[in-house]
Amino acid sequence: MKESRFTESQIFSIPKEAKAGIPVTEPCRKHGMSDASSYEWRVKCGVMDVSMMIRMMELEYDRCL
């Protein structure tokens, strides 16, 4: 499985920045990622907090082994 270049906290915080009223392109440009990734993360992690996201990633990793 390909390792992400973003940490769990970044994956959680970047969509929150976009929710705060900042246009999606601003946080994407700041963090060097595509708009599509931002939308994907928002759909996947929209209602999660950091602990829930870490648990989800652990489960996905275990499933791939």
Residue frames as a rotation matrix with the C-alpha (Angstrom) as fourth column:
MET 1
0.581 0.814 0.000 0.00
0.814 -0.581 0.000 0.00
0.000 0.000 -1.000 0.00
LYS 2
-0.092 -0.613 0.785 1.32
0.561 -0.683 -0.468 3.43
0.823 0.397 0.407 -0.92
GLU 3
-0.273 -0.097 -0.957 2.31
0.922 -0.309 -0.232 5.64
-0.274 -0.946 0.174 2.01
SER 4
0.724 0.562 0.401 0.67
0.630 -0.775 -0.051 9.04
0.282 0.290 -0.915 2.14
ARG 5
-0.375 -0.879 0.293 2.92
0.649 -0.475 -0.595 12.08
0.662 -0.032 0.749 2.26
PHE 6
-0.169 0.425 0.889 0.41
-0.529 -0.800 0.282 13.72
0.831 -0.423 0.360 4.58
THR 7
-0.987 -0.153 -0.043 -0.01
-0.034 0.470 -0.882 12.90
0.155 -0.869 -0.469 8.26
GLU 8
-0.377 0.898 -0.228 -3.33
0.884 0.422 0.202 11.94
0.278 -0.125 -0.952 9.80
SER 9
-0.116 0.324 -0.939 -3.64
0.638 -0.700 -0.321 15.34
-0.761 -0.636 -0.126 11.43
GLN 10
-0.810 -0.179 -0.559 -3.11
-0.273 -0.728 0.629 17.09
-0.519 0.662 0.540 8.10
ILE 11
-0.844 0.536 -0.007 -5.69
0.289 0.467 0.836 14.87
0.451 0.704 -0.549 6.42
PHE 12
-0.114 0.817 -0.565 -8.11
0.993 0.074 -0.092 15.85
-0.033 -0.571 -0.820 9.17
SER 13
-0.160 0.004 -0.987 -7.30
0.472 -0.878 -0.080 19.57
-0.867 -0.478 0.139 9.28
ILE 14
-0.959 -0.280 -0.046 -7.19
0.097 -0.475 0.875 20.47
-0.267 0.834 0.483 5.59
PRO 15
-0.451 0.857 0.251 -10.92
0.613 0.093 0.785 19.79
0.649 0.508 -0.567 4.92
LYS 16
0.191 0.500 -0.845 -11.73
0.949 -0.313 0.030 21.66
-0.250 -0.807 -0.535 8.16
GLU 17
-0.640 -0.463 -0.613 -9.93
0.278 -0.883 0.378 24.72
-0.717 0.072 0.694 6.77
ALA 18
-0.922 0.330 0.205 -12.14
0.150 -0.183 0.972 24.56
0.358 0.926 0.119 3.69
LYS 19
-0.073 0.940 -0.333 -15.24
0.893 0.210 0.398 24.26
0.444 -0.269 -0.855 5.91
ALA 20
-0.206 -0.083 -0.975 -14.24
0.790 -0.603 -0.116 27.44
-0.578 -0.794 0.190 7.73
GLY 21
0.729 0.597 -0.335 -15.20
0.271 -0.701 -0.660 29.50
-0.629 0.390 -0.673 4.69
ILE 22
-0.163 -0.846 -0.507 -11.82
-0.515 -0.366 0.775 29.61
-0.842 0.387 -0.376 2.98
PRO 23
0.588 0.342 -0.733 -12.01
-0.809 0.254 -0.530 28.64
0.005 0.905 0.426 -0.72
VAL 24
0.915 -0.159 0.372 -10.87
0.079 0.972 0.221 25.04
-0.397 -0.173 0.901 -1.27
THR 25
0.719 -0.657 0.227 -8.02
0.362 0.075 -0.929 26.12
0.593 0.750 0.292 -3.53
GLU 26
0.482 -0.542 0.688 -6.27
-0.680 -0.726 -0.096 28.09
0.552 -0.422 -0.719 -0.76
PRO 27
0.466 -0.347 0.814 -5.51
-0.665 0.470 0.580 25.21
-0.584 -0.812 -0.012 1.66
CYS 28
0.868 -0.140 0.476 -4.75
0.364 0.831 -0.420 22.94
-0.337 0.538 0.773 -1.30
ARG 29
0.680 -0.642 0.353 -2.20
0.051 -0.439 -0.897 25.37
0.731 0.628 -0.266 -2.67
LYS 30
0.444 -0.492 0.749 -0.71
-0.867 -0.446 0.222 25.93
0.224 -0.748 -0.624 0.78
HIS 31
0.351 -0.247 0.903 -0.25
-0.521 0.750 0.408 22.18
-0.778 -0.614 0.134 1.41
GLY 32
-0.499 -0.624 -0.601 0.69
-0.827 0.137 0.545 21.24
-0.258 0.769 -0.585 -2.16
MET 33
-0.688 0.355 0.633 -2.20
0.278 0.934 -0.222 18.94
-0.670 0.023 -0.742 -2.98
SER 34
-0.890 0.398 0.223 -4.93
0.168 -0.167 0.972 18.70
0.424 0.902 0.081 -5.58
ASP 35
-0.497 0.810 0.310 -8.50
-0.863 -0.498 -0.082 19.88
0.089 -0.309 0.947 -5.20
ALA 36
0.198 0.578 -0.792 -9.67
-0.492 0.757 0.430 16.34
0.848 0.305 0.434 -5.95
SER 37
-0.496 -0.441 -0.748 -7.78
0.414 0.637 -0.650 14.97
0.763 -0.632 -0.133 -2.93
SER 38
-0.956 0.166 0.243 -9.38
-0.293 -0.621 -0.727 17.60
0.030 -0.766 0.643 -0.74
TYR 39
-0.085 0.988 -0.126 -12.87
-0.951 -0.043 0.306 16.62
0.298 0.146 0.943 -1.89
GLU 40
0.086 0.044 -0.995 -12.06
-0.083 0.996 0.037 12.92
0.993 0.079 0.089 -1.44
TRP 41
-0.817 -0.444 -0.368 -10.83
0.335 0.155 -0.930 13.52
0.470 -0.883 0.022 2.12
ARG 42
-0.743 0.587 0.320 -13.90
-0.669 -0.663 -0.335 15.61
0.016 -0.464 0.886 2.92
VAL 43
0.220 0.835 -0.504 -16.23
-0.742 0.479 0.469 12.83
0.633 0.271 0.725 1.78
LYS 44
0.040 -0.300 -0.953 -14.20
0.221 0.933 -0.285 10.17
0.974 -0.199 0.104 3.60
CYS 45
-0.537 -0.458 -0.709 -13.43
0.772 0.072 -0.631 12.06
0.340 -0.886 0.315 6.81
GLY 46
-0.310 0.427 0.849 -16.10
0.062 -0.882 0.466 14.75
0.949 0.197 0.247 7.03
VAL 47
0.598 0.666 0.447 -17.58
-0.415 -0.219 0.883 13.81
0.686 -0.713 0.146 10.41
MET 48
0.565 -0.439 -0.699 -14.56
0.648 0.760 0.047 12.13
0.510 -0.479 0.714 12.00
ASP 49
0.851 -0.492 0.184 -12.21
-0.508 -0.681 0.528 13.39
-0.134 -0.543 -0.829 14.62
VAL 50
0.053 -0.945 -0.323 -8.50
-0.949 0.053 -0.312 12.51
0.311 0.323 -0.894 14.68
SER 51
-0.515 -0.264 0.816 -8.86
-0.639 0.753 -0.160 9.39
-0.572 -0.603 -0.556 16.86
MET 52
0.479 0.757 0.444 -11.59
-0.156 0.571 -0.806 7.98
-0.864 0.316 0.392 14.60
MET 53
0.773 -0.242 -0.586 -9.45
-0.626 -0.139 -0.767 8.64
0.104 0.960 -0.259 11.53
ILE 54
-0.319 -0.938 0.140 -6.41
-0.947 0.309 -0.084 6.91
0.036 -0.159 -0.987 13.03
ARG 55
-0.262 0.311 0.914 -8.56
-0.341 0.856 -0.389 3.87
-0.903 -0.413 -0.118 13.86
MET 56
0.798 0.598 -0.074 -9.97
-0.241 0.205 -0.949 3.79
-0.553 0.775 0.307 10.32
MET 57
0.436 -0.716 -0.544 -6.49
-0.845 -0.120 -0.520 3.93
0.308 0.687 -0.658 8.80
GLU 58
-0.514 -0.587 0.625 -5.31
-0.779 0.625 -0.053 1.11
-0.360 -0.514 -0.778 11.08
LEU 59
0.158 0.672 0.723 -8.24
-0.148 0.740 -0.656 -1.03
-0.976 -0.003 0.217 9.99
GLU 60
0.893 0.123 -0.433 -7.54
-0.429 -0.063 -0.901 -0.32
-0.138 0.990 -0.004 6.31
TYR 61
-0.030 -0.986 -0.165 -3.88
-0.978 0.063 -0.201 -1.19
0.208 0.156 -0.966 6.80
ASP 62
-0.453 -0.099 0.886 -4.74
-0.530 0.829 -0.179 -4.48
-0.716 -0.551 -0.428 8.55
ARG 63
0.587 0.765 0.264 -7.14
-0.176 0.439 -0.881 -5.37
-0.790 0.471 0.392 5.75
CYS 64
0.729 -0.341 -0.593 -4.40
-0.669 -0.176 -0.722 -4.89
0.142 0.924 -0.356 3.12
LEU 65
-0.242 -0.900 0.362 -1.97
-0.939 0.312 0.147 -7.25
-0.245 -0.305 -0.920 4.83
